[in-house]
Amino acid sequence: MTHGAQTDQELLARVLKPYRPNSRYLIEAHVAEKPDMAVAVGRFEIPESCYIDDTGHFNAVEFNICYNQLGYYLIAKCVADGIFPEFSAWSLADFWERQLSDVLIQQMSSRFKRMIDPRSFEGEVVFHKPVVSERPGRPAIMRMETECTFRDVGSGYAEGEVTLAFTRLIRSEGRTEAAGEGVRAE
């Protein structure tokens, strides 16, 4: 792993809880904060695909699953460690409630440069500073541009860009904004 911090195993286990046991590919992760960005590096193992016979290489579905797992871990760390002021009103309970329903992939692109051995590889997800957009009569949405790369110990390499959209935002006033209405956060 390229970053020195240790994986928060309890947090990682909670992040992976919604996944079926045979699709929990993220083994460990580390997070670093840089100016206007947060970076997570993770180690993955896919002993066998959760949905298809062995292709012998890391594929687009696994790219998406691995991005999601490392991305969710990075969001949880942003909330827990106060990375980005846009998450300052969030608690981990808020994130767990919204993890599947309100963190959306708005756009995703991926490029596979060289085949990756899925049995052991590393990935990196970079979050750029989120932007909250508000329009009159519409609920606020937070968008975040992200990048990701995956590589194995050989020459395997894939990369991509993902735009995330967060709905039902937690506001510092202790309110949730959903469908244009303020609803008391729990």
KEMIMAR-446233 format. One record per residue (C-alpha): x, y negated, z negated; residue number from 0. Coordinates in pm, 1 decimal, m for minus. Example, Ala and Ser with C-alpha at 12.3 -4.5 7.8 and 13.67 -1.06 7.14 Angstrom:
REM residues 2
REC / 1230.0 / 450.0 / m780.0 / 0 .
REC / 1367.0 / 106.0 / m714.0 / 1 .
//
This chain:
REM residues 186
REC / 0.0 / 0.0 / 0.0 / 0 .
REC / 128.3 / m343.7 / 81.5 / 1 .
REC / m13.6 / m533.5 / m218.6 / 2 .
REC / 108.3 / m476.0 / m571.5 / 3 .
REC / m218.9 / m486.3 / m765.4 / 4 .
REC / m384.4 / m164.9 / m877.3 / 5 .
REC / m717.5 / m31.3 / m763.8 / 6 .
REC / m1001.1 / m95.8 / m1004.5 / 7 .
REC / m1118.4 / 268.8 / m995.0 / 8 .
REC / m1441.3 / 200.6 / m1184.9 / 9 .
REC / m1534.6 / m78.7 / m945.9 / 10 .
REC / m1440.2 / 133.1 / m644.0 / 11 .
REC / m1656.6 / 421.5 / m768.8 / 12 .
REC / m1953.5 / 183.7 / m808.0 / 13 .
REC / m1898.1 / 34.7 / m459.8 / 14 .
REC / m1896.6 / 384.4 / m307.1 / 15 .
REC / m2199.5 / 506.8 / m504.2 / 16 .
REC / m2451.8 / 451.7 / m218.5 / 17 .
REC / m2246.4 / 674.4 / 14.5 / 18 .
REC / m2291.1 / 1049.2 / 41.9 / 19 .
REC / m1996.3 / 1231.3 / m120.3 / 20 .
REC / m1865.4 / 1357.2 / 215.7 / 21 .
REC / m1852.6 / 1000.3 / 353.2 / 22 .
REC / m1656.3 / 832.9 / 72.9 / 23 .
REC / m1341.8 / 771.9 / 275.4 / 24 .
REC / m1182.5 / 486.8 / 77.0 / 25 .
REC / m940.8 / 634.9 / m178.0 / 26 .
REC / m776.6 / 322.6 / m320.9 / 27 .
REC / m772.7 / m50.4 / m256.9 / 28 .
REC / m584.8 / m362.2 / m359.6 / 29 .
REC / m686.5 / m725.6 / m323.6 / 30 .
REC / m484.5 / m1044.1 / m281.0 / 31 .
REC / m610.8 / m1400.9 / m272.5 / 32 .
REC / m456.4 / m1647.6 / m29.0 / 33 .
REC / m557.2 / m2007.9 / 47.1 / 34 .
REC / m909.5 / m1997.9 / 198.7 / 35 .
REC / m900.5 / m1619.5 / 237.1 / 36 .
REC / m907.4 / m1290.5 / 48.9 / 37 .
REC / m735.2 / m974.0 / 168.6 / 38 .
REC / m802.4 / m611.8 / 75.9 / 39 .
REC / m576.6 / m325.3 / 175.0 / 40 .
REC / m708.1 / 26.3 / 135.3 / 41 .
REC / m596.3 / 383.4 / 180.2 / 42 .
REC / m840.6 / 616.3 / 352.8 / 43 .
REC / m871.6 / 990.2 / 402.4 / 44 .
REC / m1125.7 / 1155.9 / 631.0 / 45 .
REC / m1074.8 / 1532.0 / 583.6 / 46 .
REC / m1377.1 / 1594.6 / 807.2 / 47 .
REC / m1627.7 / 1366.4 / 968.6 / 48 .
REC / m1958.0 / 1322.8 / 787.1 / 49 .
REC / m2160.9 / 1330.3 / 1109.8 / 50 .
REC / m1980.8 / 1511.9 / 1394.9 / 51 .
REC / m1744.2 / 1800.0 / 1467.9 / 52 .
REC / m1376.5 / 1710.8 / 1441.2 / 53 .
REC / m1275.3 / 1474.9 / 1722.6 / 54 .
REC / m912.3 / 1475.0 / 1609.9 / 55 .
REC / m904.6 / 1096.5 / 1588.9 / 56 .
REC / m1054.0 / 799.7 / 1405.0 / 57 .
REC / m1362.0 / 683.9 / 1597.6 / 58 .
REC / m1603.0 / 388.4 / 1615.5 / 59 .
REC / m1851.5 / 524.0 / 1358.9 / 60 .
REC / m1571.9 / 589.2 / 1110.5 / 61 .
REC / m1431.1 / 240.2 / 1186.0 / 62 .
REC / m1763.8 / 91.7 / 1080.3 / 63 .
REC / m1794.1 / 308.3 / 767.2 / 64 .
REC / m1436.7 / 230.2 / 658.8 / 65 .
REC / m1483.5 / m141.5 / 724.5 / 66 .
REC / m1802.7 / m134.9 / 514.5 / 67 .
REC / m1639.3 / 45.1 / 223.0 / 68 .
REC / m1332.5 / m181.3 / 206.6 / 69 .
REC / m1547.3 / m488.5 / 276.0 / 70 .
REC / m1790.1 / m403.2 / m4.5 / 71 .
REC / m1495.3 / m352.6 / m239.4 / 72 .
REC / m1357.3 / m692.4 / m139.8 / 73 .
REC / m1695.7 / m861.2 / m195.2 / 74 .
REC / m1719.0 / m700.1 / m540.6 / 75 .
REC / m1369.4 / m827.1 / m623.5 / 76 .
REC / m1459.3 / m1175.6 / m494.1 / 77 .
REC / m1755.2 / m1176.2 / m732.8 / 78 .
REC / m1570.5 / m1018.2 / m1027.8 / 79 .
REC / m1253.7 / m1228.9 / m993.1 / 80 .
REC / m1413.8 / m1558.6 / m888.3 / 81 .
REC / m1259.6 / m1565.0 / m542.6 / 82 .
REC / m1439.2 / m1826.6 / m329.8 / 83 .
REC / m1661.4 / m2081.3 / m507.1 / 84 .
REC / m1957.9 / m1962.5 / m296.8 / 85 .
REC / m1969.7 / m1650.5 / m516.6 / 86 .
REC / m1933.5 / m1838.5 / m847.0 / 87 .
REC / m2301.5 / m1801.8 / m942.5 / 88 .
REC / m2306.1 / m1429.1 / m858.7 / 89 .
REC / m2269.0 / m1153.2 / m1114.0 / 90 .
REC / m2177.9 / m797.1 / m1025.6 / 91 .
REC / m2538.9 / m704.3 / m1105.3 / 92 .
REC / m2645.9 / m951.6 / m835.0 / 93 .
REC / m2409.1 / m787.9 / m588.0 / 94 .
REC / m2520.3 / m430.6 / m672.2 / 95 .
REC / m2881.1 / m538.8 / m617.6 / 96 .
REC / m2794.7 / m693.0 / m279.7 / 97 .
REC / m2513.7 / m465.9 / m154.4 / 98 .
REC / m2722.0 / m270.4 / 95.6 / 99 .
REC / m3017.3 / m499.8 / 159.0 / 100 .
REC / m2866.0 / m847.5 / 185.1 / 101 .
REC / m2511.0 / m810.3 / 316.7 / 102 .
REC / m2552.8 / m780.3 / 691.6 / 103 .
REC / m2317.0 / m728.5 / 980.2 / 104 .
REC / m2425.7 / m1001.9 / 1215.5 / 105 .
REC / m2165.6 / m926.0 / 1480.5 / 106 .
REC / m1892.3 / m663.2 / 1513.2 / 107 .
REC / m1625.6 / m590.0 / 1769.5 / 108 .
REC / m1356.4 / m324.3 / 1762.7 / 109 .
REC / m1058.5 / m233.6 / 1978.8 / 110 .
REC / m873.3 / 95.7 / 1961.3 / 111 .
REC / m513.8 / 46.4 / 2077.6 / 112 .
REC / m370.2 / 388.9 / 1987.3 / 113 .
REC / m537.4 / 696.6 / 1835.5 / 114 .
REC / m533.5 / 705.0 / 1453.8 / 115 .
REC / m500.2 / 1026.2 / 1253.6 / 116 .
REC / m812.1 / 1013.6 / 1030.9 / 117 .
REC / m665.5 / 1240.8 / 762.7 / 118 .
REC / m451.3 / 959.7 / 619.2 / 119 .
REC / m440.5 / 595.4 / 721.0 / 120 .
REC / m449.4 / 241.9 / 586.8 / 121 .
REC / m687.3 / m44.4 / 654.1 / 122 .
REC / m692.6 / m414.9 / 586.4 / 123 .
REC / m991.2 / m649.5 / 569.6 / 124 .
REC / m944.6 / m1026.7 / 565.4 / 125 .
REC / m1227.3 / m1255.7 / 452.9 / 126 .
REC / m1209.7 / m1618.9 / 557.2 / 127 .
REC / m1377.6 / m1885.0 / 344.8 / 128 .
REC / m1756.0 / m1838.3 / 359.4 / 129 .
REC / m1980.8 / m2109.1 / 498.7 / 130 .
REC / m2334.3 / m2170.6 / 372.8 / 131 .
REC / m2573.7 / m2300.2 / 635.8 / 132 .
REC / m2899.9 / m2460.8 / 540.1 / 133 .
REC / m3182.5 / m2569.2 / 768.1 / 134 .
REC / m3502.4 / m2739.2 / 654.9 / 135 .
REC / m3782.1 / m2488.6 / 598.5 / 136 .
REC / m3547.3 / m2188.1 / 624.1 / 137 .
REC / m3360.2 / m1993.7 / 359.5 / 138 .
REC / m2988.9 / m2066.4 / 326.9 / 139 .
REC / m2756.1 / m1806.3 / 473.3 / 140 .
REC / m2389.9 / m1759.7 / 395.8 / 141 .
REC / m2171.4 / m1642.3 / 683.0 / 142 .
REC / m1818.5 / m1516.6 / 662.6 / 143 .
REC / m1578.0 / m1446.0 / 947.2 / 144 .
REC / m1366.9 / m1138.7 / 879.8 / 145 .
REC / m1094.7 / m940.4 / 1051.1 / 146 .
REC / m986.1 / m582.2 / 1002.7 / 147 .
REC / m707.8 / m350.9 / 1110.5 / 148 .
REC / m652.1 / 20.5 / 1066.5 / 149 .
REC / m322.1 / 204.9 / 1118.0 / 150 .
REC / m165.0 / 538.0 / 1042.2 / 151 .
REC / 198.2 / 619.3 / 960.5 / 152 .
REC / 264.8 / 685.6 / 1327.8 / 153 .
REC / 165.6 / 439.6 / 1594.4 / 154 .
REC / m214.0 / 465.1 / 1557.6 / 155 .
REC / m383.3 / 126.4 / 1553.5 / 156 .
REC / m730.2 / m30.6 / 1576.8 / 157 .
REC / m853.0 / m381.3 / 1504.8 / 158 .
REC / m1172.8 / m579.6 / 1499.0 / 159 .
REC / m1366.8 / m885.7 / 1396.5 / 160 .
REC / m1686.9 / m886.9 / 1194.0 / 161 .
REC / m1920.3 / m1171.1 / 1104.7 / 162 .
REC / m2104.1 / m1106.2 / 779.8 / 163 .
REC / m2430.0 / m1275.7 / 682.5 / 164 .
REC / m2548.0 / m1290.3 / 321.2 / 165 .
REC / m2918.0 / m1343.6 / 255.1 / 166 .
REC / m3102.2 / m1412.8 / m73.9 / 167 .
REC / m2821.5 / m1634.1 / m198.2 / 168 .
REC / m2760.8 / m1685.1 / m566.4 / 169 .
REC / m2740.9 / m2056.7 / m639.5 / 170 .
REC / m2554.4 / m2211.2 / m929.7 / 171 .
REC / m2887.7 / m2328.9 / m1070.5 / 172 .
REC / m2963.1 / m1960.4 / m1143.9 / 173 .
REC / m3206.0 / m1932.8 / m856.5 / 174 .
REC / m3225.0 / m1697.7 / m563.3 / 175 .
REC / m3318.2 / m1836.5 / m227.0 / 176 .
REC / m3525.7 / m1594.5 / m21.3 / 177 .
REC / m3763.7 / m1659.9 / 263.4 / 178 .
REC / m3743.2 / m2031.7 / 191.7 / 179 .
REC / m3871.6 / m2001.1 / m165.7 / 180 .
REC / m3678.5 / m2035.8 / m489.5 / 181 .
REC / m3722.8 / m1723.0 / m700.1 / 182 .
REC / m3582.3 / m1687.6 / m1049.9 / 183 .
REC / m3272.1 / m1464.6 / m1049.5 / 184 .
REC / m3260.2 / m1184.6 / m1301.9 / 185 .
//
